[in-house]
């Protein structure tokens, strides 16, 4: 097993969880479940935004919102799963 491929796989899996966390955080803020005036909640949301926005911004330019729903996290997750499957197909 290639150690570089294992590291890339771990990074992709962690980033998948970051994207899921960012989507959940955005829902919680949108439905007023959490208050962004709380410093901890604000910092968690800011970190998740800074980690995911560079990858989501180009997807948002191409994929329109459907009925007010942002589908870019779903597209990003599908791309990450595809990259991960390619990694397993060619490296492992």
N, C-alpha and C positions, 0 to 999 in steps of 0.2 A: 504494500500500500504506500502510496506517495505521501510524504508528510506535508508537502505544500498543498496538495489537494485536500487533505484533511483539515488544514487550517482554513482554506477557502470555504469548505463546507460548513465549518463551525461559524465563520463570520456571516455566511448567508443565512444560516439558521437563526442566529442572534438578531440579524437585521429583520427577518420575518417577524420575530416577536416584537421588535421595536415598531414596525409598521402597524401591527395589530394593536399594540398599546396606544399608538397615536390615534388610530381610528376610534378606539373606545373612549379615549380622553376627549376627542372632539365631540362625540355624542353626549358625553356627560356634561360638557360645558354648554352644548347647544340646548339641552333639556333642563338646564339649571339644577342639575344634581350636585355639582361641585361649584364652589365659588372661587373664581379666579383672583379675588382680592386676598385670599389666603396665600401667604408667601410661598409655602411649600407646594401647593397646587399650581401656582403660577410658574415656579421653577421647573417642576416636572413637565408641565405643558410646553414650556419654552425649550427645554432640552429635546423633547420628542419632536417638536416642530423643526428645530434646527437640524436634527438628524434625518428627518424624512422629507423635508421640503425640497432639497436639491434633486432628489429622485422623482418626486411627485410633480414638480412644476412642468417639466417637458411633457409629461403624460397629460396633464390638465389642459395644455394647449391643443392637444389632438382630440382627446375624449371629452365630449360635452357632458354637462350635468344632465341627468335625467330626472325630471320632476323634483328638482332641488337636491337630489342625491349625488354626491361626488363619488364616481366610480373609479377614480384614479388609484386608490389603495388596492382595490381588487385587481386592477390591471397590473400594478406593480407586484403584487403577490403572485399572480400567475407567471409573470416574467421571472421572478426569483425561483419559483418551483421549476420552471423550464430550464433555467441555467443550472440549477442543482441536478436535474435529471441528465443534462448534457455532461456535466462533470462526472457523474457516475458511469454514464455510457462510455465515455472515451478514456477515463483515467483509471477507474477501478476495475 
